[in-house]
Amino acid sequence: MRGRAVRHTGTRFFSFLLLIWLAVGLLAAGQRHYFDSSPTNCAGWGTIAVTAIAGPLNYMGVNPKVDDCTLPQPSQ
């Protein structure tokens, strides 16, 4: 029974850290003004996503950007 409680606490702690990590990444995206205008292409959305995923690394010099992305076209 004790092992189950320890596992549940570890999962809760990891989830909390993940939420904090993503919140810091979204804060960095906001400070870079990525939300000021709506992204019009997948590169804009991709840059916001990778900035959020990078989290606190943004404050250590990481500046992730997606310059180009090509969406697959349907077959003819």
N, CA, C and O atoms as a MOPAC input file, in Angstrom:
PM7 MOZYME 1SCF
protein

 N      0.82000 1    -1.19100 1     0.00000 1
 C      0.00000 1     0.00000 1     0.00000 1
 C      0.86300 1     1.25400 1     0.00000 1
 O      0.52500 1     2.24200 1    -0.65200 1
 N      1.96600 1     1.22100 1     0.72100 1
 C      2.84100 1     2.38500 1     0.79300 1
 C      3.48100 1     2.68600 1    -0.55700 1
 O      3.64200 1     3.85600 1    -0.90400 1
 N      3.84800 1     1.67400 1    -1.31900 1
 C      4.45500 1     1.87400 1    -2.63200 1
 C      3.52700 1     2.61700 1    -3.57400 1
 O      3.97700 1     3.44400 1    -4.36700 1
 N      2.26000 1     2.33500 1    -3.49700 1
 C      1.28000 1     3.00700 1    -4.34900 1
 C      1.19700 1     4.49200 1    -4.00800 1
 O      1.07500 1     5.32000 1    -4.91100 1
 N      1.26100 1     4.84300 1    -2.73700 1
 C      1.19600 1     6.24900 1    -2.32600 1
 C      2.43200 1     7.01100 1    -2.78000 1
 O      2.33700 1     8.17100 1    -3.18200 1
 N      3.58500 1     6.36700 1    -2.71900 1
 C      4.81700 1     7.01100 1    -3.14400 1
 C      4.77000 1     7.24800 1    -4.65800 1
 O      5.18100 1     8.31100 1    -5.12400 1
 N      4.28100 1     6.28500 1    -5.42300 1
 C      4.18300 1     6.42400 1    -6.86800 1
 C      3.21500 1     7.54900 1    -7.24400 1
 O      3.48000 1     8.32200 1    -8.16400 1
 N      2.11200 1     7.63300 1    -6.53900 1
 C      1.11800 1     8.67900 1    -6.81000 1
 C      1.70200 1    10.05800 1    -6.49400 1
 O      1.45800 1    11.01100 1    -7.23400 1
 N      2.45400 1    10.17700 1    -5.42500 1
 C      3.07900 1    11.44400 1    -5.06200 1
 C      4.12300 1    11.84000 1    -6.10400 1
 O      4.22800 1    13.01600 1    -6.45400 1
 N      4.88800 1    10.88300 1    -6.60000 1
 C      5.88400 1    11.16700 1    -7.62300 1
 C      5.24400 1    11.64200 1    -8.91700 1
 O      5.76200 1    12.55000 1    -9.56800 1
 N      4.12600 1    11.04200 1    -9.29400 1
 C      3.40600 1    11.45100 1   -10.50000 1
 C      2.85700 1    12.85700 1   -10.33800 1
 O      2.93400 1    13.66800 1   -11.26100 1
 N      2.31300 1    13.14300 1    -9.18800 1
 C      1.77400 1    14.47400 1    -8.92500 1
 C      2.88700 1    15.52600 1    -8.96100 1
 O      2.69300 1    16.61400 1    -9.50200 1
 N      4.02900 1    15.21100 1    -8.39700 1
 C      5.16300 1    16.13400 1    -8.39300 1
 C      5.67300 1    16.38000 1    -9.81800 1
 O      5.95300 1    17.51900 1   -10.19100 1
 N      5.79400 1    15.30600 1   -10.61600 1
 C      6.23600 1    15.44300 1   -11.99700 1
 C      5.24200 1    16.28400 1   -12.80300 1
 O      5.65600 1    17.12400 1   -13.60200 1
 N      3.95800 1    16.07300 1   -12.60800 1
 C      2.93800 1    16.85900 1   -13.30400 1
 C      3.02500 1    18.33000 1   -12.92200 1
 O      2.88100 1    19.20400 1   -13.77700 1
 N      3.25600 1    18.60700 1   -11.65800 1
 C      3.40000 1    19.98300 1   -11.19600 1
 C      4.62200 1    20.64600 1   -11.83700 1
 O      4.54300 1    21.79000 1   -12.28400 1
 N      5.74400 1    19.93500 1   -11.88300 1
 C      6.94800 1    20.47500 1   -12.51600 1
 C      6.73100 1    20.72100 1   -14.01200 1
 O      7.20800 1    21.72100 1   -14.54800 1
 N      6.02100 1    19.82500 1   -14.68400 1
 C      5.73900 1    19.99400 1   -16.09800 1
 C      4.88500 1    21.23300 1   -16.34500 1
 O      5.14800 1    21.98300 1   -17.28500 1
 N      3.87500 1    21.45800 1   -15.52200 1
 C      3.03700 1    22.64600 1   -15.65900 1
 C      3.83700 1    23.92800 1   -15.42700 1
 O      3.66700 1    24.90700 1   -16.15300 1
 N      4.69900 1    23.92400 1   -14.42800 1
 C      5.53800 1    25.08800 1   -14.15900 1
 C      6.48300 1    25.33200 1   -15.33400 1
 O      6.67000 1    26.47500 1   -15.75000 1
 N      7.08200 1    24.26000 1   -15.87500 1
 C      7.99700 1    24.36200 1   -17.01500 1
 C      7.28900 1    25.02200 1   -18.20200 1
 O      7.82500 1    25.95000 1   -18.80700 1
 N      6.08300 1    24.54200 1   -18.53600 1
 C      5.34600 1    25.09500 1   -19.67200 1
 C      4.89000 1    26.52500 1   -19.40300 1
 O      4.86700 1    27.34900 1   -20.31700 1
 N      4.53000 1    26.82700 1   -18.16500 1
 C      4.11900 1    28.19200 1   -17.82600 1
 C      5.27900 1    29.16400 1   -18.01700 1
 O      5.08200 1    30.27400 1   -18.51200 1
 N      6.47600 1    28.76100 1   -17.63200 1
 C      7.64900 1    29.61500 1   -17.82800 1
 C      7.90800 1    29.80700 1   -19.32300 1
 O      8.26500 1    30.90500 1   -19.75100 1
 N      7.73200 1    28.75500 1   -20.11800 1
 C      7.89700 1    28.86200 1   -21.56500 1
 C      6.87600 1    29.79700 1   -22.19300 1
 O      7.21900 1    30.57900 1   -23.08000 1
 N      5.63300 1    29.72700 1   -21.74800 1
 C      4.61000 1    30.63400 1   -22.26200 1
 C      4.87300 1    32.06700 1   -21.82800 1
 O      4.59100 1    33.00400 1   -22.57500 1
 N      5.40300 1    32.24300 1   -20.64100 1
 C      5.78800 1    33.58000 1   -20.18100 1
 C      6.88900 1    34.15000 1   -21.08400 1
 O      6.85000 1    35.32500 1   -21.44700 1
 N      7.85500 1    33.32400 1   -21.43700 1
 C      8.92600 1    33.77000 1   -22.33800 1
 C      8.36100 1    34.13100 1   -23.70800 1
 O      8.78400 1    35.12000 1   -24.30600 1
 N      7.41800 1    33.34900 1   -24.21000 1
 C      6.79100 1    33.66000 1   -25.50500 1
 C      6.04000 1    34.98700 1   -25.42700 1
 O      6.05300 1    35.76500 1   -26.38000 1
 N      5.39800 1    35.24100 1   -24.31300 1
 C      4.69600 1    36.51200 1   -24.13500 1
 C      5.65700 1    37.68400 1   -24.06800 1
 O      5.37500 1    38.75100 1   -24.61500 1
 N      6.79500 1    37.49700 1   -23.40100 1
 C      7.78200 1    38.57300 1   -23.30200 1
 C      8.43500 1    38.86200 1   -24.65300 1
 O      8.93500 1    39.96400 1   -24.88200 1
 N      8.43100 1    37.88500 1   -25.53500 1
 C      8.96600 1    38.09300 1   -26.88600 1
 C      7.88200 1    38.58900 1   -27.84100 1
 O      8.11900 1    38.70600 1   -29.04300 1
 N      6.72200 1    38.87400 1   -27.32000 1
 C      5.59300 1    39.43900 1   -28.07300 1
 C      5.08000 1    38.52000 1   -29.16800 1
 O      4.61700 1    38.99200 1   -30.20700 1
 N      5.15700 1    37.20300 1   -28.94900 1
 C      4.65200 1    36.26400 1   -29.93900 1
 C      3.12100 1    36.24300 1   -29.96000 1
 O      2.52500 1    35.78100 1   -30.93300 1
 N      2.48600 1    36.73600 1   -28.90600 1
 C      1.02400 1    36.71500 1   -28.83000 1
 C      0.40200 1    38.05000 1   -29.23800 1
 O     -0.82300 1    38.16800 1   -29.25600 1
 N      1.20500 1    39.04700 1   -29.56400 1
 C      0.66600 1    40.36500 1   -29.90600 1
 C     -0.20200 1    40.32400 1   -31.15900 1
 O     -1.26300 1    40.94700 1   -31.19900 1
 N      0.23300 1    39.61000 1   -32.15900 1
 C     -0.58300 1    39.42900 1   -33.35800 1
 C     -0.76300 1    37.93200 1   -33.56800 1
 O      0.12000 1    37.13700 1   -33.24900 1
 N     -1.88600 1    37.57100 1   -34.09500 1
 C     -2.18700 1    36.15900 1   -34.29100 1
 C     -1.25200 1    35.55700 1   -35.34000 1
 O     -1.10000 1    36.11700 1   -36.42500 1
 N     -0.62200 1    34.41600 1   -35.02300 1
 C      0.23000 1    33.76700 1   -36.01600 1
 C     -0.59800 1    33.37100 1   -37.24300 1
 O     -1.68300 1    32.80700 1   -37.10400 1
 N     -0.09600 1    33.66100 1   -38.41800 1
 C     -0.86400 1    33.40900 1   -39.63100 1
 C     -0.44400 1    32.13600 1   -40.35300 1
 O     -1.11100 1    31.71900 1   -41.30000 1
 N      0.63900 1    31.51600 1   -39.92800 1
 C      1.07500 1    30.29100 1   -40.59400 1
 C      1.59400 1    29.29700 1   -39.55400 1
 O      1.64800 1    29.58200 1   -38.35800 1
 N      1.96700 1    28.13600 1   -40.05200 1
 C      2.41000 1    27.10100 1   -39.11200 1
 C      3.76200 1    27.43500 1   -38.48900 1
 O      4.07200 1    26.94300 1   -37.40400 1
 N      4.57100 1    28.25800 1   -39.15000 1
 C      5.85400 1    28.65700 1   -38.56800 1
 C      5.63300 1    29.50600 1   -37.32300 1
 O      6.36000 1    29.36000 1   -36.34000 1
 N      4.63900 1    30.39400 1   -37.35100 1
 C      4.32600 1    31.20900 1   -36.17400 1
 C      3.85300 1    30.36400 1   -35.00600 1
 O      4.29100 1    30.54400 1   -33.87000 1
 N      2.94400 1    29.43200 1   -35.30500 1
 C      2.47100 1    28.52500 1   -34.24400 1
 C      3.59300 1    27.62700 1   -33.75700 1
 O      3.69000 1    27.34600 1   -32.56200 1
 N      4.44500 1    27.17100 1   -34.67500 1
 C      5.56500 1    26.31400 1   -34.29700 1
 C      6.55000 1    27.01500 1   -33.39100 1
 O      7.07100 1    26.41200 1   -32.45300 1
 N      6.81500 1    28.29500 1   -33.66300 1
 C      7.72700 1    29.06700 1   -32.82100 1
 C      7.16600 1    29.20900 1   -31.40900 1
 O      7.90300 1    29.08200 1   -30.43200 1
 N      5.87300 1    29.46900 1   -31.30000 1
 C      5.24800 1    29.55100 1   -29.97000 1
 C      5.35600 1    28.21600 1   -29.26000 1
 O      5.66500 1    28.16700 1   -28.07000 1
 N      5.10300 1    27.12800 1   -29.98400 1
 C      5.14600 1    25.79300 1   -29.36600 1
 C      6.54700 1    25.43800 1   -28.87600 1
 O      6.70300 1    24.98400 1   -27.74200 1
 N      7.56600 1    25.63600 1   -29.70800 1
 C      8.92100 1    25.26800 1   -29.27500 1
 C      9.43600 1    26.19000 1   -28.17800 1
 O     10.23800 1    25.77000 1   -27.34300 1
 N      8.98300 1    27.44700 1   -28.17000 1
 C      9.37000 1    28.34800 1   -27.07900 1
 C      8.74600 1    27.87500 1   -25.77300 1
 O      9.40500 1    27.88300 1   -24.73300 1
 N      7.47900 1    27.46100 1   -25.81700 1
 C      6.81600 1    26.96600 1   -24.60600 1
 C      7.46300 1    25.66800 1   -24.13100 1
 O      7.63400 1    25.46800 1   -22.92900 1
 N      7.82100 1    24.79000 1   -25.05300 1
 C      8.43700 1    23.51500 1   -24.67200 1
 C      9.83600 1    23.73300 1   -24.10400 1
 O     10.26400 1    22.99900 1   -23.21400 1
 N     10.55100 1    24.73900 1   -24.61200 1
 C     11.89900 1    25.01700 1   -24.09700 1
 C     11.86200 1    25.51000 1   -22.65500 1
 O     12.83900 1    25.35400 1   -21.92300 1
 N     10.74600 1    26.10300 1   -22.24000 1
 C     10.55200 1    26.50800 1   -20.84900 1
 C     11.65400 1    27.40700 1   -20.32500 1
 O     11.99900 1    28.40200 1   -20.96400 1
 N     12.21400 1    27.06900 1   -19.16300 1
 C     13.24100 1    27.90200 1   -18.52800 1
 C     14.52400 1    28.03000 1   -19.34600 1
 O     15.32000 1    28.93600 1   -19.10000 1
 N     14.73700 1    27.14300 1   -20.31100 1
 C     15.93700 1    27.24400 1   -21.14900 1
 C     15.95100 1    28.54300 1   -21.93700 1
 O     17.01400 1    29.00200 1   -22.35600 1
 N     14.76800 1    29.14800 1   -22.14400 1
 C     14.69800 1    30.43200 1   -22.83400 1
 C     15.49600 1    31.50600 1   -22.10200 1
 O     16.04600 1    32.41000 1   -22.73200 1
 N     15.55900 1    31.41100 1   -20.79300 1
 C     16.27500 1    32.39600 1   -19.99000 1
 C     17.75000 1    32.05800 1   -19.83700 1
 O     18.48800 1    32.77500 1   -19.16100 1
 N     18.18100 1    30.96800 1   -20.46300 1
 C     19.58500 1    30.57400 1   -20.45200 1
 C     20.20900 1    30.74000 1   -21.83200 1
 O     21.28700 1    30.20700 1   -22.09500 1
 N     19.53900 1    31.47700 1   -22.71500 1
 C     20.10500 1    31.77500 1   -24.01700 1
 C     19.49700 1    31.02800 1   -25.18100 1
 O     19.83000 1    31.32100 1   -26.33000 1
 N     18.61900 1    30.07400 1   -24.93100 1
 C     17.99000 1    29.34000 1   -26.01900 1
 C     16.91100 1    30.22900 1   -26.63100 1
 O     16.09300 1    30.80000 1   -25.90900 1
 N     16.90800 1    30.34800 1   -27.95500 1
 C     15.89600 1    31.13600 1   -28.64800 1
 C     15.36700 1    30.31600 1   -29.82100 1
 O     15.72700 1    30.56700 1   -30.97100 1
 N     14.51100 1    29.33600 1   -29.52800 1
 C     14.04600 1    28.45000 1   -30.60600 1
 C     13.08900 1    29.16400 1   -31.54600 1
 O     12.23700 1    29.93900 1   -31.11200 1
 N     13.23600 1    28.89900 1   -32.82300 1
 C     12.34700 1    29.46700 1   -33.84200 1
 C     12.10800 1    28.43800 1   -34.92200 1
 O     12.97000 1    27.61200 1   -35.22400 1
 N     10.93600 1    28.50400 1   -35.49300 1
 C     10.60000 1    27.69300 1   -36.65100 1
 C     10.52800 1    28.66000 1   -37.82100 1
 O      9.61700 1    29.48500 1   -37.88800 1
 N     11.47000 1    28.56700 1   -38.73800 1
 C     11.53500 1    29.49800 1   -39.85500 1
 C     10.59500 1    29.12000 1   -40.99200 1
 O      9.99800 1    29.99000 1   -41.62700 1
 N     10.46700 1    27.84600 1   -41.24400 1
 C      9.65900 1    27.41700 1   -42.36700 1
 C      9.06600 1    26.05600 1   -42.04700 1
 O      9.72400 1    25.19700 1   -41.46100 1
 N      7.84200 1    25.87900 1   -42.43100 1
 C      7.25700 1    24.55700 1   -42.30600 1
 C      6.33900 1    24.33800 1   -43.50400 1
 O      5.59300 1    25.23100 1   -43.90700 1
 N      6.40700 1    23.17400 1   -44.04300 1
 C      5.60500 1    22.83900 1   -45.20400 1
 C      4.63100 1    21.75400 1   -44.80100 1
 O      5.02200 1    20.67500 1   -44.35500 1
 N      3.36100 1    22.05800 1   -44.96400 1
 C      2.33000 1    21.08200 1   -44.64600 1
 C      2.16300 1    20.12900 1   -45.82200 1
 O      2.26800 1    20.54800 1   -46.97500 1
 N      1.91100 1    18.87900 1   -45.55200 1
 C      1.72000 1    17.93600 1   -46.66100 1
 C      0.45500 1    18.27400 1   -47.44500 1
 O     -0.56000 1    18.67100 1   -46.87200 1
 N      0.53300 1    18.11200 1   -48.74600 1
 C     -0.59500 1    18.37900 1   -49.62600 1
 C     -1.34500 1    17.07100 1   -49.91000 1
 O     -0.73300 1    16.00600 1   -49.99100 1
 N     -2.64300 1    17.15600 1   -50.05800 1
 C     -3.39200 1    15.93000 1   -50.35900 1
 C     -3.03600 1    15.41100 1   -51.75300 1
 O     -2.71800 1    16.18100 1   -52.66000 1
 N     -3.09700 1    14.11200 1   -51.89600 1
 C     -2.76900 1    13.53400 1   -53.19300 1
 C     -3.88400 1    13.83200 1   -54.19700 1
 O     -5.04100 1    14.01300 1   -53.81700 1
 N     -3.52900 1    13.88000 1   -55.46300 1
 C     -4.49700 1    14.20300 1   -56.52400 1
 C     -5.22300 1    12.96800 1   -56.98900 1
 O     -6.07300 1    13.05000 1   -57.87600 1

